[in-house]
Amino acid sequence: MSNLDYGVIGNCMIASVIDPDARMVWSCLPRFDGDPVFCSLLDGEDRLDRGFWDIELMNFSHSEQAYLPNSAVLQTRLYDTSGGVAEVTDFAPRFKQYDRVYRPQTLVRRLVPLSGSPRIRIRLRPACNYGAGGPEITRGSNHIRYVLPGLTLRLTTDVPVTYILEELPHLLEWPVTMLLGADESLTEGVAETGRAFFEKTDGYWRDWTRALALPFEWQDAVIRAAITLKMCSYEETGAVIAALTTSIPEAPHSGRNWDYRYCWLRDAYFVVRALNRLCATRTMEGYLTYIANVVADCGEGPLQPLFGVGLEHNLEEREEPALTGFRGMGPVRVGNHAYLQIQNDIYGAVVLASAQAFFDLRVTCRGNEALFARLEFIGEKAAKLWDQPDAGPWEFRERMEVHTFSAVMCWAACDRLARIAHRLGLEDREHDWTEHAEVIKHGILEQAWNAELTSLTATFGGREIDASLLLLPTLGFVTGDDPRFTGTLHYVERRLRHGDAIFRYVAADDFGEPETSFTVCTFWYIDALMATGRIEEARALFEKMLAARNHLGLLSEDMAPDTGELWGNFPQTYSLVGLINSALQLSQPWEDAF
């Protein structure tokens, strides 16, 4: 069983990670990259003094957990040894109200006795300063106020306040409701409010799911991935973050512990592609707006690889010593030093994602010559830097080389600018960008091809391979039947495939040799198999990847190839996007299904 068997609830403003026994173990406020109110996920297995919200069932036997169908509402059933059953329903309110989407910074928990005489203890222990401190607590007649630095939370409930403050075991004799959020009074009773929030939130997600364009096969998997991807979008600005967590290591005791609560431009094209194919157009357009704001703020220097959810530039990295780390495997890092790196692939990612605005009639803010001019500024950087050293797509911290994937993405920037210029009727600009693309493509095929290995290589003049080259047909750089790609695919299989998983690379980096596979790379491999006509192999491997998800259908960043154990930050949007894109390509067409 995976050690990342967690569920996630959220409302595109805040989120919470919940373990199989209904304990909230991670939740940042007032937004995804904020100080975690619940942080026990990163506090080892022995230190449980603060940073969680637990519904403890006395004489606990086992639990069952599932999402409501087509919804972001999570239900956990707790069973005791005497036949008692308590059901916990968790969600973050999200629904339409007054022609807007209501998404308060509120977590709702509803508890219902299903059978027997379940006896529970509620332990609500918020933290602050990344586990270093706790709140000041005051009580009212039906609420508890938790005063944290810069944030005051109010728990409003119909549970006797003393039971919660004193953490007293008590019988769960009838349904109860708890709302943890802003320090504001409710306008209706807590039970009525909780019931209304539940019905409207569940209805919102079912309506949202109904509008998705789904494949004929694997619909449950795609729906769960799509809902989770949506929950990882910060709707206020349109950002889509890489993951909800920080510092879950990529492999045990590896030190590869990074903060992924930010928006990587590298992911942009693949996220937009998945959202477009799902017809999740509002989320897609929000993300395009975020990218447009990044482009508008681009100066003369290199484009930054990642930004905060509020378009913040400075993501200075630090360690937080009060938290011992996931399963005690520190350090816990906040911020990400990669924001200072030179990564030349991002120019292509920005243009590829932004191109959607010029060709998609559903988009409200259509691409125009003003946006094209801003993108040309990005393209000029790509045309200049395509053969210059960078940290590469895997963000090496201690070395710079000319990475083939970065060069291909620079080619993609020029190629798509030519297509956009054609769309706008700008013949001179189309001609210029076509010439740039041709020069870059010729240079890549000349400098990255290794005739001895019959493969393109990860770096110009190198001998190693990395999994990003599996994307060449997806990007349109070569076709799937091009001998240069089939040779590259065979080299990937020889070097990077371990069992059913694909490593991103195997050569030693700043932290030694990688120990786990990068999950999205296996989906890229599945897509590459399909591009070369190996359909049955692709389908068989895709089914194995679905079986590798946790009990709720979620994926993290990495996977141990020998055990299938999930590692890395969670849930990983890149992995979910890979699942969505592969399913949509592999599925039997609806037209052939009946």
N, C-alpha and C positions, 0 to 999 in steps of 0.2 A: 504494500500500500504506500502511496506517495505521502511524504511528510508535508506536502502542500495541499492537503485536502481541506481547503477553505472555500467558503462562499463569499460573495460580494454583493452588497446592496449599495445603491447610490441614486442620485437625482441630477447628475451633470453639474453639480456644485460641490457636493461633499460625497464621501463614500465611506463604507466601513467593511472591514474584513472580519469574517465570523468563522469560528472553528466548528467542527462537526457536533460539538456538544452545546452550541448556542452561546459561546463566549465571544463577545466582541473584543478583538485583540489588536486592531489597528484602525484608527480613524483620525484624520487630520482636519483641523479647523483653523480658519474659516474657509479654507479651500484645500485642494489636493496636496499642495506643497507646504502647508502650514505645520505648526507645531502639533504633534500627535497627542490628542487627548487620551487615546487608547494606544499603548505602545508595547504591550507585553509580548507581541509577536517577536520583538527584537530584544527581549530581556531574558534570554535563556529559558531554562525549564525549571529552575529552582526559585528564582526571585519573582514572587507573585504578590508583592505588597501593594503595587499600584499599576494603573495603566490598562484596566480592563473593565468590562461590564458582564458579569456572570449571572446566569440563572442556574443555580446549583440544585439538583434534585437529590433529596436524601435517599440513601440506599439505591443509588444509581446502578442500573444494569447495562443499558446500551442506548444508542440513539439512532434515529433515521433522519435524513435530511434531503430536501428536494425543493426546487423552485416550483411555484405555481406555473401551469402551462402558459407559455408565451408571455412571461411576466418577469419583472425584476424583484418580485416579492419572494422571500425565502422563508420556508417553514422547517422547523426542527421539532421532532417528536422525541421526548425524553421518557424512558421507561425505567421504573424502579423494580426491585426484586419481588414486590408484592402485587403486581398487576396494575399499579398506578401509572397513568400516562398523562404527561403535560405537553401541550403543543405551544411552541413559541413562533410567532409570526413577526418577521423583521422586514422593514422597508424604510426608505427615505421618501417622503411625500413628493410627488410630481404629477401635476395635472393642469388642465387648462382652466383658467379662471379670469373673468373680465378681459377676454381676448388676449390674455398673456399666459405663459406657462408659470405656474406657481411652483417654486422649488426652494423651500426654506431650508435653512441650515438646521435641520431637525431629523432626529432618528426616532422611529416609533417601534415599540415592542408591545405586542399583545399576547397575553398568556391565557390559555384556556385549558381547564381540566377535561380530559377526554374519558377517563375511566379510573375507577378505584379512588384512592385518597392520596393523591400526590402531595408531598410535603417539600417545599422549596425554600431556598435562601437566596435572596437577591443581594449581590455585591456590586456596587457601583463605585469605582475608584478611579476617577479621572487623574491624569498627570499633566505636567507642563514642563517646559524646558527640556524636552527629549528625555523624560523620565527622571530628571534631577529634582523635581519638586512636585508638590501637590497643591490642591486648592484650599482656600478658606471656605468653610461651609456654614451656611445659615439655613434655618428652616422656617417654613410657614405652615399653615394649617393643612394644605394639600400639596405643598411643593417643597423642594429643596433647592437652594441656590449654591452653585459652585463657582467661586470667584477665582479666576485664573488671570495671569498677566495679559492685559488687553482683551480679555474675553470673560464674560459672565454667562454661565449656562444655568438653565432652570429645568429641573425635572418636575413635571406636573403629572400627578398620578392619583388613581383611586386605591392604590395600595396604602395601608397605614404607614405614614412617614417613619414612625419609630421602627417598623420592621426593616426598612431600608437603611436607616442611619445606624442601627445597632446590628444589622446583618443577622436578624433573628430567623431561625427556621419557622415556617408556618404552613398551615394547610392552604392549598390552592382550591378553594371551594367553589368559586365562580370566576368568570372571565374578568381579567384586570388589564389595564392599559397604562403604559408609561410613554411619555413624550419628553425627550431631552433636546433642548434647543435654545433659542434666544430667550433672554430674560424678559418675557412678555406674558401677560395674563391671557388665558383662553377666553373667547367670547361665548363658548358653549361648554357643556360638561365634557370631562376628559374622555369618557366612554363614547359619547356621541361624536366627538371630534376624531378620536382614533378610528371609529367605524367608518365615518365619512372619508377620512384620509385614505383608509385601506381600499374602499370601494372605488374611489376616484383614481387612485394610483394604479391599482390592478387594471382598471378599465383603460387608463392611458396606455399602458404597455401593451395590452392586447390589441388596441386600435393601431398603435405604432407598428406592431408586428404584422398586422393584417395588410399593411401597405407595402411590405417588403416584396421584392422580386426574388423568389426562392427557386433553387433547383428542384427537380423532381425527386431526386434522391437526397438522403442525409439532411432532411429539412430540420429535424430537431437540433442537430449539431450546428447548423448554420444560424438558426434562430438564436441559440444560446450565445454563440460567438458574436452575433450582431448586437444583441442587447448589451453584452458586456463591453463591446467596443463603444457603443453609445454612452454607457455609464462612465467611460474613461474620457469623454469629451467635456471640456470646461465651457459650458454654453455661453457664458458671459462674454468671452473673447473669441470662441470658436476653436481654441487649442485642443489637440488630441494628445494626451500624454503617453509616454512609452509604457508606464505601469503605475499602479497605485502605491507601490512600496519603494523603500530604499533598503539597500544593504543585505538583501537575501543573497547569499553567495552563489556564484555560478557553479561552484563545486565545493565539496566539504573542505574547510580549513584552507581555502585557496587564497584568501585575501582579495579575491575579485568581487568586492562588495561595493556596488555603485548606487547612486541615487538616480532613479529613473522617473521621478515625478515631474518631468519636464517635456518639452515638445521638441523632438528631433526633426530637423528639416529633411534628413535622409529618408524618413518614413513617409514623407508627404505624398509622393506619387502613388505608393502602394495602398495607402489609406484611402486616398481619393478614388483610386481604381475600385477598391472594394465597396466603398459607399455608393459610387455611381452604379455599379452592377447590381447592388441591392436595392437601388432606387431610394436610398435614404438621403434624399436630395437636400433637405434642410440642414442636416448635420454636415453634409459635404460642403454646402455653400458657406456655412459658418467657418469651416476649416479653410476654405479658399479665402475668406475675408481675413482670417488670421495671417495667412501667407502673404496676402496683398499688403497688409500692414508691415510685415517684415521687409518686403521688397521696397516699400515706400521709404523706409528708414535706413536703407542700405547706403553706406557712405563709400568713400574712395578705397578704404581698406578691404581686407578679405571678409567675406560673409561669415557670420558666426554660425557654427553648426547647430546649436540648440539655444532655446530661449525659455524663459519662465512662462507660466500660463497667462500672465498678464503682460507678456512681451518684454519681461525684464531681461537685461543684457548681462548683468553681473550675477553669476551663479557660483561664487567663490566656494571652494570645497573645504570642509572642515570635518573633524571627527568629534563625535559626542560620547564622552567616556562614561556617562551614567548608564548607558545601555550596553549590556554585554554581548548583544548580537543574537541573530537567529540560531537557536540551539547552542548559544554560547560562542558562536563563531563570529567574533568581531573582525574588524572594527565596524562601527556604525558611522556612515558618512552622510553628510548633508551638503548639498551643492554638488557640482560636477565640473572638474577641472577641464573636461573636454571642450567646454565653451571657448577656451582660448586656443584650441588646436586649429591647424590649417587642414581643411578637408575639402578637396576640390570637387568631390562628387556632388556636393549639395547644390551647385549651380544648376546642374541638370535636374535634380529633384525638384527645385523650385519652378523651373520652366515647365517641366512635365506636368506637375500638378496644376499650375496656373493655366495651362493650355485648355483645360476643361471649360473655363469661362468663355472661350472663344468659339466653342463648337457645340455646347449644350444649351439648347433653347429653353430648358427648364430653369436655368440659373437667372435669378432676378438681376444681379449686378453683372451684366454681360461684359466680356472683354472688349476693349476699344483701343484706339490708337494711343491714348494716354498710358494705359496699362502696358501696351506693347512696347512703348518707348522705355518704360521702367524695366521691362524684362530684357530689352536689348542691352541695357546697362549690365544686367546679370550675365547675358550672353557674351558680352565683350570680355568679361573676366574669364569665362569658360574658354573662349578662343585663345586667350593669352596664357592660361595656366594649365592647359590640358597635359603638357609634357613636363610639368614641374613636380618636384617631390612634395608629398603630403603625408599625413598620419594614416591615410587610407580609410576604407569603410569600417575597419574594426578598431579604429582609434588607438593605434599603438602610441604609447606615451614616451618611448625612448628612442624611436628611430623614424626617419623620413625617407621614403622612396617614391619613385614614380609608379603609382598603382594603376594597373590596367583598368579596373572598374571605375576609378575616378576619371580616367581619360575617356572611357566609354560614356560616362554621364555628361562630360563636357561636350562630347559629340552629340549626345541626345539634346542638349540645350540648343545647339546650333541647328540641328535637324528640325526640331519642333518650332523654332523661331521662323525657319523658312516656311513651314506649313502654315503658321499663323499669318505670316506676311501674305501668303497666297490667299488665305481666307479673307484678308482685309483688302486685297487687290493692290498690294504694294509690290510691284514687280521688281523694282530695283533692290529692295530689301530682301526679297525672296532669293534673288540671284546671289547676293552677297553672303547670306547665311548658308545657302546651299554650297557655295565654294568653301566656306569655313568648315562645314561638316565633312566635305569630301577630303580636304587636307588632313583633318584629324583622323578620319577613318583609315586613310592610307597609312598614316604614321603609326597608328595602333597595330594594324595588321603586320607592319614591317618590324616593329620593335618588340611586340609582345609575343610573337609566334616563335615557338621553339621547334624546329624541324626534327630534332633528335627525339623529342618527347611526343611529336605530332599533336601538340596542344598549345593553346594560348597559356600564358603563365600569369601569376598574380602581379608581378612587377615587370617592367621593361628590362629585358636581358636576363631575367631570373630563371629559376628552375622549379620553384614551388608553385602550388596552386591554391586558390581559395574559392569558397563556394559562391561568392558573388558573381563569378563568371557563368554560373548556371542561368543567370538572368538575361543573357545576351539575346535569345529569341524573343523574350517578353518585351524587351526594350526596342526590338526591331533592328538591332545592329547586324545580326545574321539570321538566316532561316534555320529551322531545326534540322534540315537535311544537309546543311553546309558541312563539308568534310572537316573544316576547321572547328566547327562546334561539336560534331560527333567525336572528334579526337579529344577535345577538351572534356567532354562528358565522360569518356572512358578514363581519362586521367583522374578526374574527380572520383570516379568509382574506385580506382586503384588506391588512391591516397587518402580520401576523406570519408569513405563509407565504412562504418563500423557496425556490423549487424544491420539493423533497419534504420540507422540514424546517420546523418551527414554532419560532420564537423565543419565549422567555418574555415578552419585551417588546422594543421597539425604541427607545423614548425614552432619551436619554442618562441615565446614572446617575453615581455617584461616580467611575467610571473611564472615562467616555465612552460611546459607543454600542456595544452588544454586537456582536461579530463572529461568534459561533457560535450554533448552535441548541442548546437544552436538550433532550436526547434524550427524556426522559420526556414532554415537551410534545407531541411528535409522536405518541406513543402515546395521549395524552389526546385529540388531534385524531382519531385513528383511532376511538376509542371514541365521540366525538361524532358522527362521520359515521354510525356504526352506529345511534346513538340517533335520528338523523333519517332513517333509512331508506336512506342512501346506501351500501349494503352492498358493492357491487362496487368503488367507490372506496376504501372502507376496506380491503378485501382486497388490492387492488393496492398500496396504500401500505404495508401491513404486509409484504408480500413484499419491497418495496424496503428496508425497515428491517432485515429479516433479512439481506439482502445487504450491509448496511453494517457488520455485526458483524466482529470481527477473525477471523483464521484458525481460532481455537478456539471461536468462537461467543460471545465476550464483548463487553460494551459499557462505555464510559466515561460520563462525565457529559455531554459536549458533542460537537458534530460541526460541521465546517466545511461549510456548505451547498454550496459550489462544488466541493469536491474529495472530500467524504465522509470526510476525515481525522478521526480521533478525537482529542478533547482532553479535559482535565479529569481529575479523580481516578478511579482505576481499581481494581477493577471497581466500577461504580456500582450500588448495590442498587436505587435508585429506577428506573434504566433497566431493570434486569432484572425488577423488579416490574411495570413498565409493559408489557414484552413478555409476561409471563405472563398478566396480566389481559386484554390484548387478544386473545391467542391463544385463551384459554378462551371468550371471548365470540364470536369470529369463526368458530371452527372449525365445520365440518359436524358435526352430532350423530352420535354413535355409532349411534343407532337408524336413521339414514338412510343409513348407509355401506354396507350390505350388501343 
